[in-house]
Each structure stands twice: as C-alpha cells, then as structure tokens.
Amino acid sequence: MKAREIALLALQETEKNNTKSEQSLHRLLDKHNPDKNDRSLATELVNGILRFRLKLDFMIGRYYHHDFNKAAPVLQNILRLGTYQLLFLDKIPGWAAVDECVKLARKYKGRHISGIVNGVLRKIASEPASTFNETLEKMPLHKRLSIEQSHPQWLVERWLDVYGEEKTRSMLTSNNASPLTALRINTLKTSPETMFAALKDASVTFSTCMQERFILTRDFDACKPFIHLGLLTVQNPTQAIPCLLLNPLPGDTVLDMCAAPGGKTTFLAEMMQNKGSLIAVDRYPNKCKKIIQRANELDIKIIQTVVADARTIQPEKPPNAVLLDAPCTGTGVLGRKTELRWRTSPEKLKELTLLQSELLDHAAGLLDSGGILVYATCSVEPEENALQIERFLKRHPDFTREPAPVSLSLTDVNEINSSTGSCLTLPGEYEGFDGGFAQRLRKKR
Ligand SMILES: C[S@@+](CC[C@H](N)C(=O)[O-])C[C@H]1O[C@@H](n2cnc3c(N)ncnc32)[C@H](O)[C@@H]1O
C-alpha cells in the first residue's frame, strides 16, 4: 500500500476512534511496510493535514457545492490529502496530487464522487495564491490568524487577549513547524561528555541544552541504538524544569502524583541518584506499566508505582517533596500533538481547572510540613497556571511561593523567576522547548 492510502486510513482511524494519530500511523506503517520515501510522505501527510485542517477545509469549502462539514469523512479526508499536497508539497506535481486522489475516491466512494474530487482539486490547483490572501485580508485579525495558522478561533482569541499579537503569532507559527526531538542523557549510566563523544562518532547532528543534560536533534533514527541501551530517553527540556525546581536529594521521600508515562519520575530518580523512595501514582494500570518499563530501561530501582486516583491516595509516610504534573489542556504542546488543537475546548479547560484544584488541595494535605510542592502543566492558559496558584495560595495560607534552587540559574531558560520559583515558557520562545508552566511552593513548618 502506498503513502497516500496509508495516510488516508490513519486519518480515518484517528478521527473515528478518537485515538492518537501517531499510534494509528505506526500500526499501519508496520502492517504495510512501505519503502522509506512512502513512509516519510505518509507521515508528512498525516501530520500536515491534522495541523492545517482548518485552512484546508476553508480552501475546499469555497469550491465544494454542499456543506463540507457534512460530507462523508472519507471524502473530506481525500480532499484534504489533495489540497495539502497542492498547497504545501512543491515536489509533487499538481496533476499527480489530483490523479492519485481521484483514484482513492473511486476506490472508496465510486465514480460519481471521484468526479467531484477531480473538479474541486482542479479549481484549487488553478487558483492564484493572491485570491486566497485577499479573502483573508478582509477578515478581523482573530479570524484571519485562525484560518491562516489553522488553530481554533476560541484559542486564537484568548491568546491575543492574554499574550498580544506578536507572541500569539510566534506560538501559532511554532505549533505548525515540525518539532525537534529532545532526549535526556541518563546520568546513572553515562556522563554528558561520554555521550556527546558517542553521538559524534555515530555522526548524529545535535545541540545541547539544560545544563548539558539534554540534546536536541532531527536525527532521531540515529539515536535509537542509544535509547535501546538506556543511555538516552525521549523528554522535552521544558519537562525537566518542574523536576529541577523540585530538586530532590538522594534519600528523599518523593511522591509523583500524576506520573505516567514516567518522563519526570525517571528524571527525579536520576537526580536522587537512585537512592530514597519515589512513589509514582497514575489512575490507569496500563499507563503505570509504561513507567515500570521505562524505569527498567534506564536501570532505575527506586520507583514504586501505585494505580490510584491521586485525589484520594494516602501514602504511609508523608513525603517531603511532591510533584503534581497535572492533567491539562496541553496548549503548550500543540506542535507535537498534532490533533490536540481540535480536541481541546473551553469546556475541557473548565473541567480540568477544577480537577487540578482538587489534586492541589489533596497534595497540600499529604505533604510533610516544611516540604516542597511543585505544580506543573504543559498548558499556557493562565487559569491552569498562575491563576490556579493564586487561588491555591488563598485556600492554603500555610503555603508560600519558594525561590528556585540556585542550581537552576545554570539553565538556558530566562523565564525562570528565581525569586518566585515559577516558570512559564511559550512555544517558539526557545528552540526545541515546548510551552509549559511550573511553580515551586513550600509548606510552612
Ligand atoms: C500530564 S500527564 C503526566 C506526565 C508525566 N508526569 C510525565 O512527565 O511523563 C498527566 C497524567 O495524569 C494522569 N491522571 C489524570 N487524572 C488522574 C487522577 N485523578 N489521579 C491520578 N492520575 C491521574 C493521566 O493518566 C496522565 O498520565
């Protein structure tokens, strides 16, 4: 099976089952085993179409004679496949993009529909870019950016309100660029110097960040042997900030309340040099298995997983450090999770804000007096971040914002406010860094 058909099936499956596109695509690539070029074209098509869905639908809607939102999903996706190739893939000749989609339409929907696909795609192919741009220019800013950069309008509106036009544009553009892969060096098994030398020997192109504990690369395949050896593990440097803010020491008793798949838990264990107690809680048993698997790969011995609702857990011994990496809208990682922008919503934001405050309240009760609590999200919405903390501090006067540990000043992120122990990074601010928030708090003695 060729790239376009694999991409079509992956898009159909992702939409129908509300699953992650990455999983569907990998399953289909494994099943059909296409050559290298088809693999990379299928991946580009799936990611690109999911990112640019709104822009593509806007283009198609102008030539499709009925309501495009009500068209059969398979027809929608075939038209998106064709339009994406026409707009974004210079190397594919327009006629080839149209012909291949007409063939797919004939196979999946019959002759009549293939005629519609042919008609719509030919009109898009012959439209000068200036006509589209002129239409957009007449729109108000939030609507124009929403279509141009293919993000939901409610999100663009709120980012414009909160962050202004320049930062919003930078976030939108960054979310549509293909992200670098970030990997953490496992200092339990190797040192940064040894790792850098090994990567250079393997001709991997990379840069370093976060106290040289992380590498950024576009050469993921060349890093796989090091991942299999447990020397590297996939983690974005933004995800390291809450751990560096918590700063656990060997021998500490640490509770990680929302731990799966274990990116931060395993980093905490590394910081603790595999000494002490580290309880990792997650609500879902299959997700807890992933934490154990990851810990085994990295030679980590101190993690004990617990399947439970973190709003009700009662550890035997009060922890002296708690990490609450709360479930959130994920608006800081939309560039990496291509379909997420269409799945998150103002209603979800409200629901999650409530869940986060319940988790925070429970964390406050569990922590030993004098202990440290770090709250983190991969969101850039104030309600989930700074406002959440403000409300928490009002409910819990026995907590204060705690300055960041001195070691954190060595990182390359200027956004860490050392005196208030908080950090908000926005997508596009630092190359390779996701958006996210973290706050260090101390419980009074
Ligand atoms: C942001 S993710 C955590 C990512 C993780 N800390 C890491 O760095 O790999 C949030 C996690 O919270 C879990 N979760 C959601 N609600 C929960 C609850 N009430 N109790 C415990 N875990 C929960 C989800 O299953 C999800 O794995």
The ligand as a MOL file (V3000), in Angstrom:
LIG
                    3D

  0  0  0     0  0            999 V3000
M  V30 BEGIN CTAB
M  V30 COUNTS 27 29 0 0 0
M  V30 BEGIN ATOM
M  V30 1 C 0.5000 15.4340 32.2090 0
M  V30 2 S 0.3310 13.7260 32.3360 0 CHG=1
M  V30 3 C 1.7270 13.3040 33.3200 0
M  V30 4 C 3.0230 13.2170 32.5610 0
M  V30 5 C 4.1380 12.6540 33.4140 0
M  V30 6 N 4.3160 13.3880 34.6400 0
M  V30 7 C 5.4530 12.6330 32.6740 0
M  V30 8 O 6.2690 13.5410 32.8220 0
M  V30 9 O 5.6810 11.6860 31.9110 0 CHG=-1
M  V30 10 C -0.9800 13.5730 33.4820 0
M  V30 11 C -1.2210 12.1500 33.9550 0
M  V30 12 O -2.2170 12.2330 34.9840 0
M  V30 13 C -2.9810 11.0490 34.9660 0
M  V30 14 N -4.2220 11.3330 35.7250 0
M  V30 15 C -5.3170 12.0060 35.3290 0
M  V30 16 N -6.1960 12.1130 36.3290 0
M  V30 17 C -5.6540 11.4930 37.4040 0
M  V30 18 C -6.0690 11.2600 38.7260 0
M  V30 19 N -7.2490 11.7000 39.1830 0
M  V30 20 N -5.2580 10.5680 39.5480 0
M  V30 21 C -4.0560 10.1030 39.1160 0
M  V30 22 N -3.6060 10.2930 37.8610 0
M  V30 23 C -4.3810 10.9810 37.0180 0
M  V30 24 C -3.1480 10.7570 33.4930 0
M  V30 25 O -3.4040 9.3880 33.2930 0
M  V30 26 C -1.7930 11.1990 32.9200 0
M  V30 27 O -0.9430 10.0880 32.7740 0
M  V30 END ATOM
M  V30 BEGIN BOND
M  V30 1 1 1 2
M  V30 2 1 2 3
M  V30 3 1 2 10
M  V30 4 1 3 4
M  V30 5 1 4 5
M  V30 6 1 5 6
M  V30 7 1 5 7
M  V30 8 2 7 8
M  V30 9 1 7 9
M  V30 10 1 10 11
M  V30 11 1 11 12
M  V30 12 1 11 26
M  V30 13 1 12 13
M  V30 14 1 13 14
M  V30 15 1 13 24
M  V30 16 1 14 15
M  V30 17 1 14 23
M  V30 18 2 15 16
M  V30 19 1 16 17
M  V30 20 1 17 18
M  V30 21 2 17 23
M  V30 22 1 18 19
M  V30 23 2 18 20
M  V30 24 1 20 21
M  V30 25 2 21 22
M  V30 26 1 22 23
M  V30 27 1 24 25
M  V30 28 1 24 26
M  V30 29 1 26 27
M  V30 END BOND
M  V30 END CTAB
M  END
